[in-house]
Amino acid sequence: MIALGYMAKRIVERPDWLDVPSVRNVYAVSDCISPDFTDYITFWAHNGFWFFDKPSRITRLCSQHGIALDDLTFVYYEAHPQQFKNDDHTWHGFGPDSGVKTDVSPPINPRLLGFDIVCYSMQNSPECSPLSCNHVAANVQVNTHCLIDTLDYAIDCLETGIFDNAEPGPMRVIAVHTLESKADGEPIRI
């Protein structure tokens, strides 16, 4: 897996229109449903994967720009080392934007919540998460966070064409982790 970096998100409960009763909340990588802490790209403090190398960079931005820290959940992302082109069903490598420094410090005690499938048609920042954005979760097995439980099943879903008409690709399989408090094992919220 490739270390992509961190994000702070406002995780929301499953919207009524997402007709998958087993889903409790949406930990999608995209910010279509559970928004990122702000429109962070305008600050140009992100890394070459368009996330952040350390959580402290996020909290510093929030402090500097008066962004509320209420109800933020820190997440850490890793990706399968290849992206899937759904137009010809082939796998290809990818890397960070070479013009932006990337030096991710992996967390000490992350907790894997599952895997999201994310489209990257522009090859830089994450665009849509079809599991939630396009209701693909109604056609595959997802957990309570609207994520796929295993890497193998996520790859299988891509290779069998379930995501072919969801969004333009390529698609990346991204592992979604929360950062846990040592005291109680709950996700770190600010």
LUMDREN-8284 format. One line per field, with one value per residue: residue number from 0; residue in one letter; chain; x, z, y of N, C-alpha, C in turn. Coordinates in Angstrom, 2 decimals, always signed. Each point is the difference from the previous one (the first is absolute). Example, Ala and Ser with C-alpha at 12.3 -4.5 7.8 and 13.67 -1.06 7.14 Angstrom:
% residues 2
pos = 0/1 $
code = a/s $
unit = A/A $
nx = +13.19/-0.35 $
nz = +7.80/-0.72 $
ny = -5.69/+1.05 $
cax = -0.89/+0.82 $
caz = +0.00/+0.06 $
cay = +1.19/+1.19 $
cx = +0.90/-0.77 $
cz = +0.00/+0.73 $
cy = +1.20/+1.09 $
***
This chain:
% residues 190
pos = 0/1/2/3/4/5/6/7/8/9/10/11/12/13/14/15/16/17/18/19/20/21/22/23/24/25/26/27/28/29/30/31/32/33/34/35/36/37/38/39/40/41/42/43/44/45/46/47/48/49/50/51/52/53/54/55/56/57/58/59/60/61/62/63/64/65/66/67/68/69/70/71/72/73/74/75/76/77/78/79/80/81/82/83/84/85/86/87/88/89/90/91/92/93/94/95/96/97/98/99/100/101/102/103/104/105/106/107/108/109/110/111/112/113/114/115/116/117/118/119/120/121/122/123/124/125/126/127/128/129/130/131/132/133/134/135/136/137/138/139/140/141/142/143/144/145/146/147/148/149/150/151/152/153/154/155/156/157/158/159/160/161/162/163/164/165/166/167/168/169/170/171/172/173/174/175/176/177/178/179/180/181/182/183/184/185/186/187/188/189 $
code = m/i/a/l/g/y/m/a/k/r/i/v/e/r/p/d/w/l/d/v/p/s/v/r/n/v/y/a/v/s/d/c/i/s/p/d/f/t/d/y/i/t/f/w/a/h/n/g/f/w/f/f/d/k/p/s/r/i/t/r/l/c/s/q/h/g/i/a/l/d/d/l/t/f/v/y/y/e/a/h/p/q/q/f/k/n/d/d/h/t/w/h/g/f/g/p/d/s/g/v/k/t/d/v/s/p/p/i/n/p/r/l/l/g/f/d/i/v/c/y/s/m/q/n/s/p/e/c/s/p/l/s/c/n/h/v/a/a/n/v/q/v/n/t/h/c/l/i/d/t/l/d/y/a/i/d/c/l/e/t/g/i/f/d/n/a/e/p/g/p/m/r/v/i/a/v/h/t/l/e/s/k/a/d/g/e/p/i/r/i $
unit = A/A/A/A/A/A/A/A/A/A/A/A/A/A/A/A/A/A/A/A/A/A/A/A/A/A/A/A/A/A/A/A/A/A/A/A/A/A/A/A/A/A/A/A/A/A/A/A/A/A/A/A/A/A/A/A/A/A/A/A/A/A/A/A/A/A/A/A/A/A/A/A/A/A/A/A/A/A/A/A/A/A/A/A/A/A/A/A/A/A/A/A/A/A/A/A/A/A/A/A/A/A/A/A/A/A/A/A/A/A/A/A/A/A/A/A/A/A/A/A/A/A/A/A/A/A/A/A/A/A/A/A/A/A/A/A/A/A/A/A/A/A/A/A/A/A/A/A/A/A/A/A/A/A/A/A/A/A/A/A/A/A/A/A/A/A/A/A/A/A/A/A/A/A/A/A/A/A/A/A/A/A/A/A/A/A/A/A/A/A $
nx = +0.85/-0.49/+0.84/-1.29/-0.36/-0.23/-1.19/-0.62/-0.98/-1.12/+0.09/-0.80/-1.17/-0.39/+0.11/-1.21/+0.55/+0.96/-0.69/+0.88/-1.05/+0.88/-0.01/+0.89/+1.23/+0.45/+0.96/-0.73/+0.94/-0.92/-0.15/-0.54/+0.21/+1.14/-0.22/+1.01/+1.01/+0.43/-0.12/+0.72/-0.38/-0.84/+0.31/-0.03/-0.59/-0.69/+0.05/+0.87/-0.60/+0.18/+0.80/+0.16/+1.27/-0.57/-0.66/+1.20/+0.23/-0.91/+0.39/+1.21/-0.43/-0.63/+1.07/+0.79/-0.99/-0.03/+0.47/-1.28/+0.43/-1.19/-0.15/+1.27/+0.11/+1.14/+0.32/+0.47/+0.61/-0.21/+0.78/-0.79/+1.17/-1.12/-0.30/-1.32/+0.31/-1.17/+0.62/+1.20/-0.40/+0.84/+1.06/+0.22/+1.30/+0.15/+0.20/+0.70/-0.64/+0.85/-0.91/-0.50/+0.64/+0.45/-0.33/-0.81/-0.42/+0.14/-1.26/+0.04/-1.25/+0.08/-1.28/+0.17/-0.69/+0.80/-0.49/+0.39/-0.86/+1.05/-0.75/+0.92/-1.03/+0.22/+0.14/-0.78/-1.02/-0.45/-0.76/-0.48/-0.81/+0.01/+0.67/+0.30/+0.84/+0.27/-0.16/+1.27/-0.04/-1.00/+1.11/+0.67/+0.81/-0.62/+0.89/-0.04/+1.23/-0.77/+0.76/+0.89/-0.30/+0.17/+1.31/+0.01/-0.99/+0.70/+1.13/-0.63/-0.52/+1.22/+0.67/-1.07/+0.39/-0.11/+1.22/-0.15/-1.25/+0.72/+1.26/+0.51/+0.83/+1.13/-0.10/+0.04/+0.60/-0.75/+0.99/-1.09/+0.84/-0.38/+0.23/+0.43/-0.83/+1.16/-0.74/-0.77/+0.95/-0.53/-0.60/+1.14/-0.71/-0.07 $
nz = +0.00/-0.63/+0.82/+0.09/+1.27/+0.58/+0.60/+0.19/+0.43/-0.48/+0.74/-1.00/+0.59/-0.25/-1.17/+0.12/-0.93/+0.89/-0.81/+0.99/+0.56/-0.48/-0.83/+0.94/-0.55/-0.58/-0.10/-0.98/-0.88/-0.95/-0.32/-0.87/+0.92/+0.36/+0.25/-0.78/+0.81/-1.24/-0.85/+0.42/-1.19/+0.32/+1.08/-0.88/+0.99/-1.01/+0.03/-0.61/+1.04/+0.32/+0.92/+1.27/+0.11/+0.77/+1.03/+0.51/-1.25/+0.23/+1.22/-0.53/-1.12/+0.76/+0.77/-1.04/-0.40/+1.30/-0.35/+0.21/+1.16/+0.24/+0.62/-0.02/-0.96/+0.58/-1.29/-0.21/-1.14/-0.50/-1.05/-0.67/-0.27/-0.46/-1.03/+0.02/-1.26/+0.33/-0.88/+0.43/+1.25/+0.09/+0.61/+0.56/+0.11/+1.15/+0.08/+0.91/+0.06/-1.01/-0.26/+0.79/+1.03/+0.12/+1.30/-0.28/+1.20/-0.22/+0.33/+1.32/+0.20/-1.35/-0.21/-0.72/-0.72/-1.07/-1.19/-0.52/-0.97/-0.52/-0.70/-0.94/-0.67/+0.94/+0.65/+0.74/+0.25/+1.11/-0.87/-0.47/+0.97/-1.11/+1.01/+0.38/-0.72/-0.48/+1.29/-0.36/+1.17/-0.78/-0.76/+1.07/+0.60/+0.81/+0.76/+1.29/-0.53/-0.71/+0.55/-0.87/+0.56/-1.20/-0.10/+0.27/+0.86/+0.46/-0.11/+0.58/+0.80/+0.01/+0.18/+0.77/+0.03/+1.29/-0.10/-1.04/+0.37/+1.11/-0.34/-0.64/-0.50/+0.47/+0.57/+1.21/+0.51/+0.89/+0.82/+0.76/+0.70/+1.23/+0.67/+0.78/+0.96/+0.64/+0.52/-1.03/-0.92/+0.39/-1.17/-0.36/+0.80/-0.71 $
ny = -1.19/+1.04/+0.63/+0.36/-0.19/+1.17/-0.08/+1.14/-0.77/+0.46/-1.09/-0.32/-0.01/-1.24/+0.66/+0.50/+0.78/-0.28/-0.73/+0.08/-0.62/-0.86/+1.04/+0.27/+0.08/+1.12/-0.90/+0.46/-0.33/-0.05/+1.27/-0.83/-0.92/-0.56/+1.29/+0.42/+0.25/+0.17/+1.00/-1.02/-0.35/+0.96/-0.73/-0.95/-0.67/-0.54/-1.32/-0.79/-0.59/+1.28/-0.56/-0.35/+0.42/+0.94/-0.52/+0.24/-0.36/-0.91/-0.36/+0.08/-0.59/-0.87/-0.05/-0.08/-0.79/-0.21/-1.18/-0.19/-0.42/+0.54/-1.16/+0.34/-0.90/-0.34/-0.05/-1.22/+0.31/-1.22/-0.25/-0.81/-0.61/-0.53/+0.77/-0.11/-0.25/+0.54/+0.78/-0.43/+0.18/+1.03/-0.49/+1.18/+0.19/+0.61/+1.28/+0.65/+1.13/-0.10/+0.93/-0.95/+0.53/-1.24/+0.06/-1.00/+0.40/-1.32/-0.23/+0.13/+0.41/-0.14/+0.26/-1.09/+0.90/+0.03/-0.35/+1.14/+0.13/+0.64/+0.84/-0.07/+0.46/+0.91/-1.17/+0.81/+0.80/-0.60/-0.67/-1.10/-0.37/-0.75/-0.58/+1.23/+0.71/-1.21/-0.20/-0.15/+0.59/+0.34/-0.06/+0.43/-0.83/+0.84/+0.61/+0.20/+0.07/-0.83/-0.94/-0.47/-1.16/-0.56/+0.04/-1.30/+0.24/+1.04/-0.71/-1.01/+0.92/+0.52/-1.13/-0.16/+1.27/-0.24/+0.54/-0.80/+0.10/-0.11/+0.12/+1.05/-0.89/-0.43/-1.19/+0.53/-1.06/+0.66/-0.36/-0.06/+0.76/-0.29/+1.11/-0.96/+0.36/+0.14/+0.97/+0.29/+0.12/+1.15/+0.29/+0.56/+0.77/+1.09 $
cax = -0.85/+0.69/-0.49/-0.50/-0.05/-1.07/-1.05/-0.96/-1.31/-1.22/-0.67/-1.46/-0.83/-0.49/-1.15/-1.19/-0.04/+0.89/-0.87/+0.77/-0.26/+1.12/+0.96/-0.28/+0.61/+0.70/+1.41/+0.51/+1.18/-0.46/-0.72/-1.37/-0.98/+0.68/+0.91/+1.31/-0.08/-0.17/+0.51/+1.41/+0.91/+0.35/+1.12/+1.19/+0.78/-0.15/+1.13/-0.17/-1.21/-1.06/-0.38/+0.97/+1.05/-0.17/-1.21/+0.32/-0.12/-1.42/-0.40/+0.65/-0.81/-1.26/+0.31/+0.41/-1.07/-1.24/-0.87/-0.48/+0.50/-1.08/-0.49/+0.88/+0.59/+1.20/+0.12/+1.27/-0.26/+1.01/-0.59/+0.56/+1.02/-0.39/-1.37/-0.72/-0.66/-1.23/-0.36/+0.61/+0.23/+1.42/+0.59/+1.18/+0.56/-0.19/+0.80/-0.38/+0.31/+1.44/+0.26/-0.42/+0.73/-0.78/+0.79/-1.04/+0.38/-1.09/-0.42/+0.46/-1.04/-1.22/-1.00/-0.58/-1.46/-0.38/+0.57/-0.86/+0.37/-0.05/+0.39/+1.09/+0.09/+0.95/+1.28/+0.60/-0.78/-1.12/-1.20/-1.21/+0.03/-1.25/-0.77/-1.03/-0.47/-0.77/-0.82/+0.54/-0.10/-1.21/+0.28/+1.14/-0.01/+0.72/-0.16/-0.80/+0.62/-0.15/+1.29/+0.16/+0.82/+1.30/+0.66/-0.29/-1.36/-0.01/+0.61/-0.93/-1.11/+0.48/+0.31/-1.22/-0.75/-1.07/+0.20/+0.27/-0.83/-0.26/+0.70/+1.18/+1.18/+0.24/-0.47/+1.00/-0.49/+0.62/-0.26/-0.41/+0.31/-0.17/+1.06/-0.68/+0.50/+0.56/-0.79/-1.26/-0.14/-0.94/+0.67/+0.38/-0.81/+0.50 $
caz = +0.00/-0.08/+0.98/-0.69/+0.94/+0.97/-0.25/+1.09/-0.64/+0.79/-0.37/+0.15/+0.02/-1.32/-0.47/-0.30/-1.40/-0.19/+0.46/+0.45/+1.45/+0.84/+0.12/+1.11/-0.31/-1.28/+0.09/-1.37/-0.20/-0.64/+0.95/-0.48/+1.07/+1.24/-0.53/+0.57/+0.99/-0.74/-1.36/+0.38/-1.13/-0.20/+0.87/-0.54/+1.09/-0.14/-0.60/-1.39/-0.16/+0.29/+1.39/+0.86/+0.51/+1.44/+0.51/+0.53/-1.08/-0.09/+1.15/-0.16/-0.98/+0.67/+0.92/-0.76/-0.84/+0.75/-0.40/+1.17/+0.18/+0.58/-0.66/-1.04/+0.22/-0.80/-0.71/-0.66/-1.23/-0.75/-1.24/-0.79/-0.80/-1.39/-0.23/-0.96/-1.10/-0.24/-1.41/-0.62/+1.07/+0.22/+1.17/-0.28/+1.16/+0.14/+1.07/+0.39/-0.89/+0.21/+0.32/+1.37/+0.94/+0.69/+1.03/+0.94/+1.24/+0.32/+1.41/+0.84/+0.34/-0.78/-0.01/-1.33/-0.06/-1.24/-1.25/-0.88/-1.41/-0.26/-1.37/-0.15/-1.43/-0.21/+0.49/+1.13/+1.23/-0.09/-0.54/+0.58/+0.59/-0.52/+0.96/+0.59/-0.94/-1.10/+0.53/-0.30/+1.25/-0.06/-0.83/+0.53/+1.45/+0.69/+1.45/+0.57/-0.38/-1.46/-0.55/-0.24/+1.09/-0.34/-1.23/-1.06/-0.50/-0.72/-1.30/-0.74/-0.44/-1.15/-1.14/-0.56/-0.71/+0.78/+0.01/-1.37/-0.43/+1.14/-0.20/-0.84/+0.74/+0.72/+1.37/+0.96/+1.21/+1.10/+1.37/+0.88/+1.39/+0.98/+0.99/+1.25/+1.29/+0.76/+1.21/-0.15/-1.30/-0.83/-0.97/+0.50/-0.50/+0.52 $
cay = +1.19/+1.29/+0.99/+1.20/+1.11/+0.22/+0.98/+0.19/+0.00/+0.04/-1.24/+0.13/-1.20/-0.38/+0.80/-0.81/-0.43/-1.15/-1.08/-1.16/+0.09/-0.45/+1.09/+0.91/+1.28/-0.06/+0.34/+0.09/+0.84/+1.24/+0.86/+0.20/-0.22/+0.39/+1.02/+0.28/+1.08/+1.25/-0.07/+0.11/+0.10/+1.41/+0.36/-0.67/-0.59/-1.45/-0.71/-0.38/-0.81/+0.96/-0.15/+0.67/-0.89/-0.17/+0.65/+1.33/+1.00/+0.31/+0.82/+1.32/+0.74/+0.38/+1.10/+1.17/+0.53/+0.07/-1.10/-0.72/-1.36/-0.80/-1.20/-0.53/-1.32/-0.20/-1.28/-0.24/-0.75/-0.73/-0.47/-1.10/+0.67/+0.19/+0.46/-0.84/+0.71/-0.76/-0.07/-1.18/-0.98/-0.23/+0.62/+0.82/+0.69/+1.45/+0.56/+1.36/+1.12/+0.22/+1.40/+0.29/-0.85/-1.04/-0.65/-0.44/-0.67/-0.92/+0.02/-1.10/-0.95/+0.23/-1.07/-0.15/-0.06/-0.66/+0.48/+0.78/+0.06/+1.43/+0.33/+0.97/+0.28/+1.10/-0.52/+0.71/-0.14/-0.94/+0.61/-0.61/-1.33/-0.56/-0.80/+0.86/+1.04/-0.58/-1.09/-1.33/-0.77/-0.83/-1.18/-0.73/-0.12/+1.07/-0.02/+1.09/+1.28/+0.07/-0.41/-1.43/-0.54/-0.56/+0.43/-0.98/+0.20/+1.28/-0.26/-0.85/+0.84/+0.77/-0.87/-0.60/+1.04/+0.63/+1.45/+0.47/+1.13/+0.88/+1.27/-0.22/-0.45/-1.25/-0.16/-0.45/-0.66/+0.72/-0.47/+1.10/-0.28/+1.08/+0.07/-0.30/+0.44/-1.12/-0.24/-0.72/-0.63/+0.74/+0.88/+1.32/+1.11/+1.27 $
cx = +0.89/-0.62/-0.39/-0.01/-1.27/-1.03/-0.81/-1.35/-1.11/-0.85/-1.49/-0.65/-0.50/-1.19/-1.16/-0.02/+0.94/-0.70/+0.78/-0.08/+1.16/+1.05/-0.45/+0.53/+0.87/+1.43/+0.64/+1.21/-0.41/-0.75/-1.43/-1.04/+0.57/+1.10/+1.36/-0.14/-0.16/+0.42/+1.51/+0.95/+0.45/+1.20/+1.34/+0.94/-0.06/+1.24/-0.33/-1.14/-1.25/-0.68/+1.07/+0.98/-0.15/-1.32/+0.26/-0.07/-1.46/-0.41/+0.63/-0.78/-1.30/+0.23/+0.30/-1.17/-1.37/-1.02/-0.38/+0.51/-1.08/-0.36/+0.86/+0.52/+1.22/-0.02/+1.36/-0.28/+1.26/-0.68/+0.69/+0.97/-0.34/-1.44/-0.60/-0.67/-1.24/-0.43/+0.62/+0.40/+1.48/+0.46/+1.27/+0.47/-0.34/+0.88/-0.45/+0.32/+1.46/+0.35/-0.33/+0.72/-0.95/+0.93/-0.94/+0.63/-1.14/-0.35/+0.50/-1.07/-1.27/-0.95/-0.66/-1.52/-0.48/+0.63/-1.05/+0.55/-0.21/+0.45/+1.00/+0.17/+0.99/+1.40/+0.63/-0.84/-1.15/-1.26/-1.25/+0.31/-1.30/-0.78/-1.13/-0.57/-0.92/-0.82/+0.51/-0.05/-1.24/+0.25/+1.19/-0.13/+0.85/-0.26/-0.79/+0.54/-0.08/+1.33/-0.01/+0.99/+1.40/+0.53/-0.34/-1.39/-0.11/+0.57/-0.93/-1.18/+0.40/+0.15/-1.22/-0.94/-1.09/+0.09/+0.15/-0.79/-0.29/+0.55/+1.15/+1.20/+1.22/-0.49/+1.17/-0.69/+0.75/-0.46/-0.27/+0.24/-0.43/+1.21/-0.67/+0.68/+0.54/-0.88/-1.21/-0.22/-1.00/+0.77/+0.30/-0.87/+0.54/-1.20 $
cz = +0.00/+1.03/-0.75/+0.91/+0.81/-0.52/+1.29/-0.66/+1.04/-0.46/+0.28/+0.06/-1.42/-0.40/-0.38/-1.43/-0.31/+0.62/+0.28/+1.53/+0.90/+0.19/+1.11/-0.27/-1.25/+0.18/-1.39/-0.07/-0.63/+1.03/-0.44/+1.12/+1.36/-0.38/+0.72/+0.91/-0.64/-1.44/+0.09/-1.18/-0.24/+0.85/-0.50/+1.11/-0.06/-0.65/-1.46/-0.28/+0.31/+1.34/+0.83/+0.58/+1.48/+0.43/+0.50/-1.07/-0.17/+1.15/-0.08/-1.00/+0.64/+0.93/-0.75/-0.73/+0.69/-0.39/+1.25/+0.02/+0.55/-0.89/-1.16/+0.43/-0.90/-0.61/-0.67/-1.19/-0.53/-1.26/-0.53/-0.99/-1.48/-0.05/-1.16/-1.04/-0.38/-1.46/-0.69/+1.02/+0.16/+1.23/-0.39/+1.28/+0.00/+1.15/+0.34/-1.10/+0.28/+0.35/+1.43/+0.94/+0.71/+0.96/+1.13/+1.20/+0.40/+1.49/+0.74/+0.18/-0.82/+0.12/-1.37/+0.09/-1.24/-1.19/-0.81/-1.42/-0.40/-1.42/+0.00/-1.47/-0.30/+0.52/+1.12/+1.25/-0.19/-0.47/+0.65/+0.58/-0.40/+0.95/+0.59/-1.03/-1.09/+0.42/-0.33/+1.25/+0.03/-0.76/+0.47/+1.52/+0.60/+1.50/+0.48/-0.35/-1.51/-0.69/-0.20/+1.03/-0.40/-1.32/-1.16/-0.59/-0.78/-1.40/-0.87/-0.54/-1.21/-1.23/-0.62/-0.61/+0.77/-0.04/-1.39/-0.40/+1.11/-0.22/-0.96/+0.87/-0.42/+1.44/+0.88/+1.20/+1.17/+1.34/+0.87/+1.44/+0.87/+0.92/+1.35/+1.20/+0.73/+1.17/-0.23/-1.35/-0.93/-1.02/+0.62/-0.68/+0.66/+0.49 $
cy = +1.25/+0.94/+1.27/+1.22/+0.06/+1.00/+0.11/+0.19/+0.17/-1.19/+0.14/-1.38/-0.29/+0.89/-0.92/-0.53/-1.16/-1.21/-1.29/+0.03/-0.44/+1.09/+0.95/+1.41/-0.16/+0.54/+0.07/+0.93/+1.33/+0.85/+0.29/-0.13/+0.42/+0.98/+0.03/+1.22/+1.38/-0.25/+0.24/+0.23/+1.44/+0.43/-0.58/-0.47/-1.53/-0.62/-0.38/-0.95/+0.81/-0.28/+0.70/-1.01/-0.31/+0.66/+1.43/+1.09/+0.42/+0.92/+1.39/+0.86/+0.49/+1.19/+1.29/+0.68/+0.01/-1.06/-0.80/-1.44/-0.94/-1.18/-0.50/-1.37/-0.11/-1.39/-0.04/-0.91/-0.67/-0.51/-1.25/+0.66/+0.19/+0.50/-0.79/+0.88/-0.79/-0.02/-1.22/-1.08/-0.37/+0.78/+0.74/+0.68/+1.49/+0.47/+1.39/+1.00/+0.37/+1.44/+0.39/-0.98/-0.97/-0.73/-0.43/-0.70/-0.93/+0.04/-1.23/-1.07/+0.22/-1.20/-0.04/-0.11/-0.75/+0.69/+0.74/-0.12/+1.46/+0.29/+1.16/+0.36/+1.12/-0.35/+0.81/-0.22/-1.00/+0.71/-0.59/-1.38/-0.69/-0.90/+0.82/+0.96/-0.54/-1.22/-1.40/-0.88/-0.88/-1.31/-0.83/-0.09/+1.11/-0.12/+1.23/+1.39/+0.25/-0.25/-1.51/-0.55/-0.48/+0.55/-0.94/+0.21/+1.32/-0.18/-0.82/+0.82/+0.85/-0.89/-0.65/+1.04/+0.70/+1.53/+0.61/+1.24/+1.00/+1.40/-0.26/-0.36/+0.76/+0.04/-0.49/-0.64/+0.63/-0.56/+1.22/-0.44/+1.18/-0.05/-0.15/+0.62/-1.22/-0.38/-0.90/-0.67/+0.68/+0.85/+1.35/+1.03/+1.26/+0.81 $
***
